[in-house]
Amino acid sequence: MMTLKCGLIFLLLIVPFIANGHGREIGGRRLNEYISHYETLSYDTKHVHASHNRAKRSVTKDPYVYLRFDAHGENFHMRLKRDVTTFSDNLVIDGSDGPVAVDTSHIYQGELLNVPKSHVFGSVIDGVFEGRIVTGRESYFVENAKHYFPNKTHTDESGFHSVIYKESHVSDPYEDVRQGHGGGCGITDEISSWMDSIQNSAVEEPEEKPAAVKENPGVPIKAKDEDFQWPPHQKYSKEANWRPNGDARSEENHHEEAHERVRRATRPKEENRNTCSLYIQTDPLIWRHIREGIADRALNPKIKHDRGRKHEIDEKTREEILSLIAHHVTAVNYIYRNTKFDGRVEHRNIRFEVQRIKIDDDSACSEAYNGESNPFCMENIDVSNFLNIHSLGNHEDFCLAYVFTYRDFTGGTLGLAWVASASGASGGICEKYKTYTETVGGLYQSTKRSLNTGIITFVNYNSRVPPKVSQLTLAHEIGHNFGSPHDYPQECRPGGLHGNYIMFASATSGDRPNNSKFSTCSIRNISNVLDAIEDTKKRNCFLASEGAFCGNKIVESGEECDCGFNDEECQDRCCYPRQIGERDLSMNATARGCTRRARTQCSPSQGPCCQSETCSFVPAHLGVKCRGETECSWSSTCNGTTPECPEPKPRDDKTKCNNG
């Protein structure tokens, strides 16, 4: 029998508190070099924190956190649910000294109530939401004010704790001062030649039996030796998005010319291997940057050396680092899941899932430290050598392995990664840890590397990079890992009003329509690599996805129907596809993918007993046979009450069937 106390808890869960707040415009001032306009938020964080804690403790199936505020002339009414898709159920988190227990319940995804096609993702820490809101018309970023007002606390007299700004208010202030080589790309002939030689110098080794669990070993000793000679590497320098087409340089793009495509094969639905597993490491410099921001606000000088307080700040630092990882992986998922990489085979719903995280603190960076040295403690590492250090570890248990850092690389470089090839050269997704040969300084070297790697940084020209830019940087570098070089030729880098695409030779600020999309050139290149994996020409490390996906023509949990990805694929007048066209939205602003259209009883995607012309059940009196008879059962006919074919009646007992 439920006690009064339990009953009250239940009521709290089903009648959520909605925190209300208002955005305040700050005189049209710039927030920083990147963001031209912002407003502030001041909703009640204590109530949001209490709502988060209730949802965290909830034993109900669908606990939500609600948050409501006004800003930029819009009313935002968010419904948030714990994100259980970005991190693996078997997520392992390591600290500098081994595994650590870190709670991930503060990571959320959700939607805006009564706003069709909206989505929200982010985190709630101490009652403050930080993340991204997409309404369909505009995209907004909400950040903790501490990132821009470091001396600010939640209780100071200014009365705000967050800032909110539009995606369209993000621009690149360093467009004209970035260094690069020809069109903004840092790949010189020397670097390109070196990359090709490494990727084609792999020493293939016999297949080993898979180990139960593999640790990611430390960097070999020679990587820590200051005299070790690093070769050059691919650099990627962030430049202009508005930049028009440059001259038609002879950049290698590795994509085939447009041609008549053969009829595409469809991947067997039962496999559904579409998930790329991630290993993400954060280095001591990003730990130091985030922790100092927390300590500046939280530490009283009188208790500066309090061990309990230090432990609390360390936990908060890990919590914020997990949020940073989740925000970026989720943003990349929205891009890749909504792109059709259709080569010879249809590759849909490509997604990423974090399986392992290594959070390096800066304890190994002090002069008094006597343990094993951490090469990432070195502050003056150029970007190519930084990736090389990361690549020396064994990361073959993962689809991709990345390092997040807070290093101000020269020339405005934000990221760097190995490029996959469909031709058989090593590098990119699913690559194994193996030996590569090279000549450095006239000496022959043989080194084991993982070329399924990449890195990104969150600081540029001494300024913190806005989330939009760093999220697109990660999408860009992963695009290299999937087989796309920089966009080329002219039709795939249009510039101008609509901007350049994700794989343009330099990063973009994200304020143009094309900035978050792949060009047709990139799609071809990536599709070629995925086809090579499908044809077993390259290793397939993709994992099966257990979640439903609107657009795969299979009606799954939570879907009313599923007629395909877009209008081109959907030949069903009864159902909306995943990507709803402008015409349908103009007729029904609340239309949602994989739901039936108004005044329909069913969709043919639900079963053979739905009439495609009328979107209604096939009447029983027509006697339409939907399943033929077999040795074991009689035939079945539509009964007029369901779109599915009724289960057939079995034949009489003792009837021989199935060779029995």
Long-range contacts (C-beta under 8 A, 24 or more apart in sequence): 12-54, 13-54, 13-58, 13-60, 13-63, 14-60, 16-51, 16-64, 16-65, 16-66, 17-47, 17-50, 17-51, 17-66, 18-66, 18-67, 18-68, 18-77, 19-43, 19-44, 19-45, 19-47, 19-48, 19-51, 19-66, 19-67, 19-68, 19-69, 20-44, 20-68, 20-69, 21-68, 21-69, 21-70, 22-69, 22-70, 22-71, 23-69, 23-70, 23-71, 23-72, 23-164, 24-160, 31-148, 31-163, 31-165, 32-148, 32-463, 32-464, 33-173, 33-174, 33-463, 34-170, 34-171, 34-172, 34-173, 34-463, 34-465, 34-466, 34-469, 34-509, 35-165, 35-169, 35-170, 35-466, 36-169, 36-170, 36-171, 37-165, 37-166, 37-169, 38-163, 38-164, 38-165, 38-169, 39-71, 39-72, 39-163, 39-164, 39-165, 40-145, 40-160, 40-162, 40-163, 40-164, 41-69, 41-71, 41-142, 41-160, 41-161, 41-162, 41-163, 41-164, 42-159, 42-160, 42-161, 42-162, 43-67, 43-68, 43-69, 44-127, 45-126, 45-127, 45-128, 45-154, 45-161, 46-127, 47-127, 48-124, 48-127, 48-128, 48-129, 49-124, 49-126, 49-127, 50-127, 52-105, 52-106, 52-124, 52-127, 55-82, 55-105, 56-82, 56-105, 64-110, 65-108, 65-124, 67-129, 71-140, 71-164, 72-140, 72-164, 72-166, 74-135, 76-112, 76-133, 76-140, 77-112, 77-113, 77-114, 78-110, 78-111, 78-112, 78-113, 78-120, 78-129, 78-133, 79-110, 79-111, 79-112, 79-113, 80-108, 80-109, 80-110, 80-120, 80-122, 80-124, 80-129, 81-108, 81-109, 81-110, 82-107, 82-108, 83-107, 83-108, 83-109, 83-121, 83-326, 83-330, 85-109, 85-333, 85-351, 85-353, 85-547, 86-326, 86-329, 86-330, 86-333, 86-353, 86-354, 87-326, 87-353, 87-354, 88-277, 88-353, 88-354, 88-355, 90-355, 91-354, 91-355, 91-356, 91-357, 92-355, 92-356, 92-357, 93-318, 93-322, 93-356, 93-357, 93-358, 93-359, 94-356, 94-357, 94-358, 94-359, 95-318, 95-358, 95-359, 95-360, 95-361, 96-359, 96-360, 96-361, 96-363, 96-364, 96-374, 100-318, 100-359, 102-315, 102-318, 102-319, 102-322, 103-319, 104-322, 104-326, 106-319, 106-322, 106-323, 107-322, 107-323, 107-326, 109-330, 116-585, 116-589, 116-590, 116-591, 116-592, 117-580, 117-592, 119-334, 121-326, 121-327, 121-330, 121-331, 122-323, 122-327, 123-322, 123-323, 123-326, 123-327, 125-316, 125-319, 125-320, 125-323, 126-154, 128-154, 128-161, 128-162, 129-162, 130-162, 130-323, 130-327, 131-327, 132-327, 132-331, 132-467, 138-166, 138-167, 138-168, 139-166, 139-167, 140-164, 140-165, 140-166, 140-167, 141-165, 141-167, 141-170, 141-466, 141-467, 141-468, 143-467, 146-293, 146-297, 147-293, 147-464, 150-293, 150-296, 151-296, 152-297, 153-297, 167-468, 167-510, 167-511, 168-511, 169-511, 170-466, 170-468, 170-469, 170-509, 170-510, 170-511, 171-509, 171-511, 172-238, 172-239, 172-240, 172-241, 172-469, 172-508, 172-509, 174-238, 174-412, 174-460, 174-461, 175-239, 175-240, 175-241, 175-242, 175-243, 176-240, 177-412, 177-461, 178-237, 178-238, 178-239, 178-411, 178-412, 178-506, 179-237, 179-410, 179-411, 179-412, 180-237, 180-239, 180-411, 180-412, 180-505, 180-506, 182-246, 182-249, 183-246, 183-247, 183-249, 183-505, 184-237, 184-238, 184-239, 184-240, 184-243, 184-505, 184-506, 185-236, 185-237, 185-251, 185-486, 185-505, 185-506, 186-234, 186-235, 186-236, 186-237, 186-411, 186-413, 187-234, 187-235, 187-236, 187-251, 187-486, 188-232, 190-232, 191-232, 191-233, 191-234, 191-235, 191-384, 192-234, 192-252, 194-231, 194-232, 194-233, 194-438, 195-233, 195-234, 195-418, 195-419, 196-425, 197-438, 198-231, 198-436, 198-438, 198-449, 198-451, 199-418, 199-421, 199-425, 199-426, 199-427, 199-436, 199-451, 200-425, 200-426, 201-436, 201-437, 201-438, 202-426, 202-434, 202-435, 202-436, 203-434, 203-435, 203-436, 203-437, 203-446, 204-434, 205-434, 205-435, 214-394, 214-396, 214-397, 216-279, 216-281, 216-356, 216-358, 216-393, 216-394, 216-395, 216-401, 217-393, 217-394, 218-372, 218-393, 219-375, 219-389, 219-392, 219-393, 220-392, 223-375, 223-388, 223-389, 223-392, 224-373, 224-375, 229-440, 229-441, 230-384, 230-385, 230-388, 230-440, 231-384, 231-388, 231-438, 231-440, 232-384, 233-383, 233-384, 233-385, 233-387, 233-388, 233-416, 234-384, 234-416, 234-417, 234-418, 234-419, 235-383, 235-384, 235-411, 235-413, 235-416, 236-413, 236-414, 236-415, 236-416, 236-417, 236-476, 236-477, 236-505, 236-506, 236-507, 237-411, 237-412, 237-413, 237-506, 238-412, 238-413, 238-414, 238-460, 238-469, 238-473, 238-506, 238-507, 239-412, 239-505, 239-506, 239-507, 240-506, 241-495, 241-499, 241-500, 241-504, 241-506, 241-508, 241-509, 241-511, 241-512, 241-515, 242-495, 242-496, 242-499, 242-512, 243-495, 243-500, 243-506, 244-495, 244-496, 245-490, 245-493, 245-494, 245-495, 248-489, 248-490, 249-488, 251-485, 251-486, 251-488, 252-485, 253-485, 253-486, 253-487, 253-488, 253-489, 253-521, 253-525, 254-421, 254-422, 254-423, 254-483, 254-485, 254-525, 255-485, 255-521, 255-524, 255-525, 255-528, 256-524, 256-528, 261-344, 262-344, 264-342, 264-343, 264-344, 264-345, 264-346, 265-344, 265-345, 265-346, 266-345, 266-346, 267-345, 267-346, 267-347, 267-534, 269-552, 269-554, 271-544, 272-544, 272-545, 273-540, 273-542, 273-543, 273-544, 273-545, 274-347, 274-348, 274-349, 274-350, 274-351, 274-542, 274-544, 274-545, 275-351, 275-352, 275-353, 275-542, 275-543, 275-544, 275-545, 276-350, 276-351, 276-352, 276-353, 276-399, 276-400, 276-429, 276-541, 276-542, 276-543, 277-352, 277-353, 277-354, 277-355, 277-398, 277-399, 277-400, 277-541, 277-543, 278-329, 278-352, 278-353, 278-354, 278-355, 278-356, 278-398, 278-399, 278-400, 278-401, 278-402, 279-354, 279-355, 279-356, 279-357, 279-358, 279-395, 279-397, 279-398, 279-400, 279-401, 279-402, 280-325, 280-329, 280-354, 280-356, 280-357, 280-358, 280-401, 280-402, 280-403, 280-404, 281-357, 281-358, 281-359, 281-360, 281-390, 281-401, 281-402, 281-403, 281-404, 282-321, 282-324, 282-325, 282-357, 282-358, 282-359, 282-360, 282-403, 282-404, 282-405, 283-360, 283-376, 283-403, 283-404, 283-405, 283-406, 283-407, 284-360, 284-361, 284-362, 284-364, 284-365, 284-374, 284-376, 284-377, 285-362, 285-376, 285-379, 285-405, 285-406, 285-407, 286-321, 286-404, 286-405, 286-406, 286-458, 287-317, 287-321, 287-359, 287-360, 287-361, 287-362, 288-362, 288-406, 289-406, 289-458, 289-459, 290-317, 290-320, 290-321, 290-324, 291-317, 291-361, 294-320, 314-361, 317-361, 318-359, 321-359, 322-357, 324-404, 324-458, 325-354, 325-357, 325-404, 326-354, 327-467, 327-471, 328-404, 328-467, 328-470, 328-471, 328-474, 329-353, 329-354, 331-467, 331-471, 331-474, 331-475, 332-471, 332-474, 332-475, 332-478, 335-475, 335-502, 335-516, 335-517, 335-518, 336-475, 336-478, 337-549, 338-578, 338-579, 339-517, 339-518, 339-523, 340-523, 340-565, 340-566, 341-523, 341-526, 341-527, 341-530, 342-523, 342-527, 343-524, 343-527, 343-528, 343-530, 343-531, 344-531, 344-534, 345-530, 345-531, 345-534, 347-527, 347-530, 347-531, 347-534, 348-549, 348-551, 348-552, 348-565, 349-545, 349-549, 349-551, 349-552, 350-530, 351-545, 352-399, 352-400, 352-478, 353-543, 355-398, 356-398, 376-403, 376-405, 379-407, 381-407, 382-409, 382-410, 383-407, 383-409, 383-410, 383-413, 383-416, 383-455, 384-416, 386-416, 386-455, 387-416, 387-417, 387-418, 387-453, 387-454, 387-455, 388-449, 390-453, 390-455, 391-418, 391-449, 391-450, 391-451, 391-453, 392-447, 392-448, 392-449, 392-450, 393-450, 394-433, 394-448, 394-450, 395-433, 395-450, 395-452, 395-453, 396-431, 396-432, 396-433, 396-450, 396-452, 398-452, 398-541, 399-429, 399-430, 399-452, 399-541, 399-542, 399-543, 400-429, 400-452, 400-453, 400-454, 400-478, 400-481, 401-450, 401-452, 401-453, 401-454, 402-453, 402-454, 402-455, 402-456, 402-474, 402-477, 403-453, 403-454, 403-455, 403-456, 404-455, 404-456, 404-457, 404-458, 405-455, 405-456, 405-457, 405-458, 406-457, 406-458, 406-459, 407-457, 407-459, 408-457, 408-459, 408-460, 408-461, 408-462, 409-457, 412-460, 412-461, 413-457, 414-456, 414-457, 414-460, 414-465, 414-469, 414-470, 414-473, 414-507, 415-454, 415-455, 415-456, 415-457, 415-473, 415-474, 415-476, 415-477, 415-507, 416-454, 416-455, 416-477, 417-453, 417-454, 417-455, 417-477, 417-478, 417-480, 417-481, 418-451, 418-452, 418-453, 418-454, 418-480, 418-481, 419-480, 419-481, 419-483, 419-484, 419-485, 420-480, 420-481, 420-482, 420-483, 420-529, 420-538, 421-483, 421-529, 422-483, 422-525, 422-528, 422-529, 422-531, 422-532, 422-537, 422-538, 424-532, 424-537, 424-538, 426-451, 427-451, 427-452, 428-452, 428-480, 428-481, 428-482, 428-483, 428-529, 429-481, 429-482, 429-483, 429-529, 429-533, 429-541, 430-533, 430-538, 430-539, 430-540, 430-541, 430-542, 431-539, 432-539, 452-481, 454-478, 454-480, 454-481, 466-509, 468-509, 468-510, 469-507, 469-508, 469-509, 469-510, 471-510, 472-502, 472-507, 472-508, 472-510, 472-515, 472-516, 473-507, 475-502, 475-516, 476-502, 476-503, 476-507, 479-503, 479-518, 479-522, 479-526, 482-526, 482-529, 482-530, 483-525, 483-526, 483-528, 483-529, 483-530, 484-518, 484-521, 484-522, 484-525, 484-526, 485-525, 487-519, 487-521, 487-522, 488-521, 489-521, 491-520, 491-521, 492-519, 492-520, 492-521, 492-522, 493-519, 550-578, 550-593, 550-594, 551-577, 551-578, 551-579, 551-593, 551-594, 553-605, 555-594, 555-605, 555-606, 559-594, 559-595, 560-594, 560-595, 560-596, 560-603, 560-606, 561-594, 561-595, 561-596, 561-602, 561-603, 561-605, 561-606, 562-594, 562-605, 563-603, 563-604, 563-605, 572-603, 572-604, 572-605, 572-612, 573-597, 573-612, 573-613, 573-615, 574-600, 574-602, 574-603, 574-604, 574-610, 574-612, 574-615, 575-600, 575-603, 575-605, 602-643, 603-643, 604-643, 606-643, 606-644, 607-642, 607-643, 607-644, 607-645, 608-638, 608-643, 608-644, 608-645, 609-638, 609-639, 609-642, 609-643, 609-644, 609-645, 610-643, 617-641, 617-642, 617-643, 630-657, 631-655, 631-656, 631-657, 631-658, 632-657, 632-658
